Amino acid sequence: MILLIALLLVLVSFVLLRLAARTQHTSGLPLGQVIASDTRSWKPLQEPLYEPHLNLSGKPDYLIRQGKHIIPVEVKSTSGVNNPYPTHLYQLAAYCLLVAHTFGRRPPYGILHYPDKTFRIDFTPELESALKELLMEMRAKERAPILTRSHASPARCAACGFRDICDQKLSGD
């Protein structure tokens, strides 16, 4: 009887481990300990990560500890993505930079997770350099006396927080 109970416990443990592995795989999270999450109340990131020299701040959806590294994970809702969108790529690169500054160790990569695909993005010196160039360009445009619309997307205009005061909106009301 004890042998039967032990066998049943081993079987239940195996099933639970398989379910956990499947859940981990579908979540897009890499293996490791979740140390912060901005998507749930569980282990929330108390303050945004901040890098003062670039005046950059942000909260990744997840921070995963893998040994001595902390990996940022950004979860997106767009389906059918064959390659990461550049805006998502730069957002993840910014999180990698913030993690490096905050925790004192450069993450080797970050994760972009879409509903049907997950991308591991290496945080290379080239990506960091491109991010810093983009930030410099953005800061320069912030100081410009006149800004022009940077897209041709009516849906993006419709969702814009500046729509009510914008004289360049694409669709009139």
C-alpha positions in Angstrom: 0.0 0.0 0.0 2.8 2.4 0.9 4.6 1.5 -2.4 1.4 2.4 -4.3 1.0 5.8 -2.6 4.7 6.5 -3.3 4.3 5.6 -6.9 1.1 7.8 -7.1 3.0 10.7 -5.6 5.9 10.3 -8.1 3.4 10.2 -10.9 1.6 13.4 -9.7 4.9 15.1 -9.2 5.9 14.2 -12.8 2.6 15.6 -14.2 2.9 18.8 -12.2 6.5 19.3 -13.4 5.4 18.8 -17.0 2.6 21.3 -16.6 5.0 23.8 -15.0 7.4 23.4 -17.9 4.6 23.9 -20.5 3.4 27.0 -18.7 7.0 28.4 -18.5 7.5 27.7 -22.2 4.2 29.3 -23.3 4.8 32.4 -21.1 8.0 33.2 -23.0 9.9 33.6 -19.8 13.4 32.1 -19.7 14.3 29.7 -17.0 15.3 31.4 -13.8 13.8 33.2 -10.8 11.3 36.0 -11.4 12.5 38.8 -9.2 10.2 41.5 -10.4 7.0 41.8 -12.5 5.2 44.9 -13.8 2.3 42.9 -15.1 0.9 41.6 -11.8 0.8 42.6 -8.2 3.2 39.7 -7.4 6.7 40.9 -6.7 6.2 44.3 -8.3 9.1 46.5 -9.3 8.8 49.2 -6.7 10.4 52.0 -8.7 11.2 52.3 -12.3 14.8 51.5 -13.2 16.7 54.8 -13.8 19.9 55.9 -15.6 20.6 59.5 -14.8 23.2 60.3 -17.4 20.8 59.4 -20.2 17.8 60.5 -18.2 16.2 57.2 -19.0 13.7 55.2 -16.9 11.4 52.3 -17.4 9.8 49.2 -16.0 10.3 45.9 -17.9 7.4 43.5 -17.6 9.6 40.9 -15.9 13.1 40.7 -14.5 14.4 37.1 -14.4 17.5 36.1 -12.4 19.6 33.5 -14.2 22.7 32.8 -12.1 24.6 36.1 -11.9 22.6 37.8 -14.7 19.3 39.6 -14.6 17.3 39.3 -17.9 14.6 41.8 -18.8 11.5 40.4 -20.5 9.0 42.5 -22.4 5.6 41.0 -23.3 3.7 42.3 -26.3 0.2 41.6 -27.4 0.7 41.8 -31.2 0.3 38.4 -33.0 1.8 37.2 -36.2 5.1 38.9 -35.8 7.9 37.4 -37.9 10.6 39.8 -36.7 10.5 42.2 -33.7 9.3 45.7 -34.4 12.1 48.2 -34.2 10.3 50.2 -31.4 10.0 47.0 -29.4 13.6 46.2 -30.0 14.8 49.6 -28.8 12.5 49.4 -25.8 14.1 46.1 -24.8 17.5 47.5 -25.4 16.7 50.4 -23.1 15.6 47.9 -20.4 18.9 46.0 -20.9 20.8 49.3 -20.4 18.8 50.1 -17.3 19.4 46.7 -15.8 23.1 47.0 -16.5 23.2 50.4 -14.7 20.9 49.4 -11.8 22.4 46.0 -11.0 26.0 46.6 -12.1 26.1 43.7 -14.5 25.3 43.8 -18.2 22.6 41.3 -19.3 23.8 39.2 -22.2 20.3 39.4 -23.8 16.7 40.3 -23.2 13.5 38.6 -24.2 10.7 40.0 -26.4 7.6 37.7 -26.1 4.7 37.9 -28.5 1.6 35.7 -28.1 2.9 33.3 -30.8 6.6 33.8 -30.9 9.5 34.7 -28.5 12.7 36.4 -29.5 16.0 36.3 -27.6 17.7 39.6 -28.4 21.4 39.8 -27.7 22.4 43.0 -26.0 25.4 43.7 -28.1 27.6 46.8 -28.0 26.2 47.7 -31.5 22.6 47.6 -30.2 23.6 49.7 -27.2 25.3 52.2 -29.5 22.2 52.4 -31.8 20.0 52.9 -28.8 22.2 55.8 -27.5 22.2 57.4 -31.0 18.4 57.1 -31.1 18.1 58.7 -27.6 20.3 61.6 -28.7 18.2 62.1 -31.8 15.0 62.1 -29.6 16.5 64.6 -27.1 17.5 66.9 -30.0 14.0 66.8 -31.5 12.5 67.5 -28.0 14.4 70.9 -28.1 13.2 71.7 -31.7 10.8 74.6 -31.9 8.5 72.7 -34.3 7.9 69.0 -34.4 6.4 67.2 -37.4 4.3 64.1 -37.3 6.6 61.0 -37.7 4.2 58.5 -39.2 1.3 58.0 -41.7 -0.9 55.8 -39.5 -4.5 56.9 -38.8 -4.8 54.3 -36.0 -1.7 55.7 -34.3 -3.1 59.2 -34.5 -6.5 58.1 -33.2 -4.8 56.6 -30.1 -2.4 59.6 -29.5 -2.6 61.5 -26.2 -1.9 64.7 -28.1 -4.7 64.3 -30.6 -6.8 67.1 -29.2 -4.1 69.7 -29.7 -2.3 68.3 -32.8 -2.6 70.4 -36.0 -1.1 67.5 -38.0 -3.5 64.7 -37.2 -4.4 62.5 -40.1 -8.1 62.1 -39.8 -10.4 65.0 -38.9 -13.3 64.9 -36.5 
